């Protein structure tokens, strides 16, 4: 064999030896477990995330949509006719009960009061004269110095003068009431709208009196919403006034910023929608809640009770059934049918099918199957994460 052929043979032999060494290193070095399993003829264990189911006291809640309503809403209308001469409030201001909102020209009504006061004075004078005349007739009748007819006339004149005095005093009181009504005051404390009529306009009282402005109370405030029949039967039937907790969140909030209680439940169920009207009461000392705003309502039910909670992503669907995969102490997977409840703080309530302290697959459900051995990584149960945060 020539020298070039010898050199080629030696090079090929060295290449084969190096390839064999690399194969041995791949089996026993990198990925040793997987390749060792392949040599042994078995598949490697699937890696999954498992978490202990949560078990602690909860209060179940039901969520609804509603609208805020003022407890008191008043349309301010004039009760006397006349020209508006002053509007002391600012549009949209907070006003106290009794605060003057509009002033109608009081001069004609002051004149009416003065006139009625004069009539009262005249009636009092007539009453005094008729009274003394009747007293004199009483003395004369005892000695038969006056005819019975004259006596009766004087007694009747005294009674008529007394009645006229009462009528005059009533007319004076009515005139004073009309004068007081020229100052249109807020009947309740709250937030006033804008003035619908300005200074100089003439208004008339009566059934067709114009709306001068509107006034709504601020604190507390109502939230009205409709609940389904099951919620009413389960939570509201026995505790319809003040005992059922309610949380409220506004459209721009992620959570529920305010707490209140159910104030009233309607007296009938709407058979068309299958719902019943409910009204909750919330404190609104800062005035931030306005009537008409959209509100998210969360209604609390019975007293706190222990419940099993899991992440929704750990729940599988098998036709009409819901299930989870339980991992036992030997890291073997078991199929477990479960019954679902509501949502509590982002986690699903399990009403049956699981026990406290059991572990379930929370990530990797699709990669494993029942009766299979897995390689678990323990994580914490966390709502809506799919793979929960690793445990410490």
PyMOL commands that set and color helices and strands:
alter all, ss='L'
color gray80, all
select helices_A, chain A and resi 3-28+32-40+107-142+148-180+229-236+312-314+365-367
alter helices_A, ss='H'
color red, helices_A
select strands_A, chain A and resi 46-52+54-58+61-70+73-77+82-86+94-95+100-104+183-185+190-192+202-203+211-216+221-228+245-250+258-265+275-282+294-300+305-310+316-318+321-327+333-344+347-352+359-363+374-378
alter strands_A, ss='S'
color yellow, strands_A
deselect
rebuild
show_as cartoon
